[in-house]
């Protein structure tokens, strides 16, 4: 039996598509973020039984960190519950799906390492210059490059793979900070007229044109 856990930000059109995918029940939490409580998510996990499938739109909807993601997936596997991630084409009931899941989890872990490495390099450089009490910038140059790459990455549906909210949660900063860095650091790709119009009409996850 298929069950779906979705976030509050999931558009109605996506919910309709998920219902068409055969999900028997949908759990929706009313808060997002690393520290937010998710009672509906917990209720969903309690409801699942061996042989069920848990369907989520993205990996970021089910976990707050790479460790949380792998621990949750392992717990589901031990209970005989398969995981399906629609946007990333993952289905752990298949060999290829399990492989894809582990590759994406490894990539997320590498991203976390890059963020940590960039912060440590900034601290080391400051100490070498003899500066005490120095605090690193909100995002290092390397972190900005990673954030910009995430923002410009497109999914299979030609839409942005990561929203600004998801990027901000990855770096543990505010959406305002991400917008500021995307607007000022380096040249931005100039979208064509169609892309610009799509960006204007997109409600969230897009940097407003200058």
Rosetta blueprint (number, residue, H / E / L):
1 X L
2 X E
3 X E
4 X E
5 X E
6 X E
7 X L
8 X L
9 X L
10 X L
11 X L
12 X H
13 X H
14 X H
15 X H
16 X H
17 X H
18 X H
19 X H
20 X H
21 X L
22 X L
23 X L
24 X L
25 X E
26 X E
27 X E
28 X E
29 X L
30 X L
31 X L
32 X L
33 X L
34 X L
35 X L
36 X L
37 X L
38 X L
39 X H
40 X H
41 X H
42 X H
43 X H
44 X H
45 X H
46 X H
47 X H
48 X L
49 X L
50 X L
51 X L
52 X L
53 X E
54 X E
55 X E
56 X E
57 X L
58 X L
59 X H
60 X H
61 X H
62 X L
63 X L
64 X L
65 X L
66 X H
67 X H
68 X H
69 X H
70 X H
71 X H
72 X H
73 X H
74 X H
75 X H
76 X H
77 X H
78 X H
79 X L
80 X L
81 X L
82 X E
83 X E
84 X E
85 X E
86 X L
87 X L
88 X L
89 X L
90 X E
91 X E
92 X L
93 X L
94 X L
95 X H
96 X H
97 X H
98 X H
99 X H
100 X H
101 X H
102 X H
103 X H
104 X H
105 X H
106 X H
107 X H
108 X H
109 X H
110 X H
111 X H
112 X H
113 X H
114 X H
115 X H
116 X H
117 X H
118 X H
119 X H
120 X H
121 X H
122 X H
123 X H
124 X H
125 X H
126 X H
127 X H
128 X H
129 X L
130 X L
131 X L
132 X L
133 X L
134 X L
135 X L
136 X L
137 X L
138 X L
139 X L
140 X L
141 X H
142 X H
143 X H
144 X H
145 X H
146 X H
147 X H
148 X H
149 X H
150 X H
151 X H
152 X H
153 X L
154 X E
155 X L
156 X L
157 X L
158 X L
159 X L
160 X E
161 X L
162 X L
163 X L
164 X H
165 X H
166 X H
167 X H
168 X H
169 X H
170 X H
171 X H
172 X L
173 X L
174 X L
175 X H
176 X H
177 X H
178 X H
179 X H
180 X H
181 X H
182 X H
183 X H
184 X H
185 X L
186 X L
187 X L
188 X L
189 X L
190 X L
191 X L
192 X L
193 X H
194 X H
195 X H
196 X H
197 X H
198 X H
199 X H
200 X H
201 X H
202 X L
203 X L
204 X L
205 X L
206 X L
207 X L
208 X L
209 X L
210 X L
